[in-house]
Amino acid sequence: MFRFLVRAIGLVALAGAFAAAVMDGARSLANDTVSITPLGAALARLAPAKFEQLPALAAKIHPKLWDPVLLDILYVPAAVALAVVGIALVAIALPRRSER
């Protein structure tokens, strides 16, 4: 049951990655420029109240972890981030070789 749930969440993340890529592609074609939505902008649009609490979270996290690592993750394209999470979850949920 757990493996099914993890695989389902992974497939939803992959579908979200595809949708984000299509939206970025359509926006790029409409504007005649390359337009890529960063993960931070997608999160700000998805949950604005939680995104506003990030500075308080930054005060609790070590500065060397916040600045070079977590801030760079917020600049990753949303489609890439969702694809990586989706692929990782689907790979985790694959049956073991002895079960095949």
N, C-alpha and C positions, 0 to 999 in steps of 0.2 A: 504494500500500500504506500509506504514511504517513497519507494523508488518511482512509482507512478506519479505521485505528487511532485517530486523533484523534476521528473521529465516533463510534466505538464507545464510547470512554471518556466522551465527552460525553453519549451516551444513557444510559450507566450512571449518570452523575452526576444526570441528570434523573430517572431511576427512583428513585435514592436520595432526591432532593428530594421526590418524590411520597410515598415511604414515610415520610419524616420528617414531612411534613405530615399524613399520615393518623394516625401515632402521636400527634402533638401534639393533633390533633383528638379522637381517641378518649380520650386522657388528660383533655382539657378537658371532654368530655361526662361522663366518669365522676366527675370531681371537682367538677363544677359551677362551675369557675373556669377562666379562660383560662390554659393552661399551654403555654409555648413553650420548647423546648430550645435553649439557646444553643450556638453552635459549640464553645466551650471545654468545656462539659459533655459534648458528644458526643465530642470528641477525647479527653477524660480517660477516658471509658468505653471508647473504642476502643483506645487505646494508653496505658495508665496509666504505664508505665515511661518512655516518651518525654515524656509530659506533665509528669512530675516534673522533667525536665531543663530546663524553660522558665526558671526563675530563673538558671541558669548561662548560658543564651542571652541573657537580658536584660542580663547584665553585659557581654556582648561587643558589644551593639548600642547605638547612640547613644540616650541617654535621650529625646530629642525624637521619635525614631522609635518607640521602644517604647511610651511612655506614651500619647500621643494617638492613634496609628495602630494599632499591633498589638493593644493591649489592647481597643480598641473593636471590632476585627474578631472577637475572641473572644466578644463579647457579641451578635453578629449571630445571628439564628435559623439553625439548621443547615439548615432547608429552603430558606431564601433564599440562603444561601451556596452550597449545592449547585446550586440552580437557576441562579444567576449563572455559576458555573463551567461547568455543562453547556451553557447557551445560548452562552457564549463559545466553547467547544470546537466545538460543532456549527456555529456561524457561521464559524469559521476553516476548517472542513473543507468548506464549500460549494464546489461547482465554480465556476470563474470564468465570467464572461459569455461569453468567447470559446470555452469548452469546451462550452457548452450547445448 
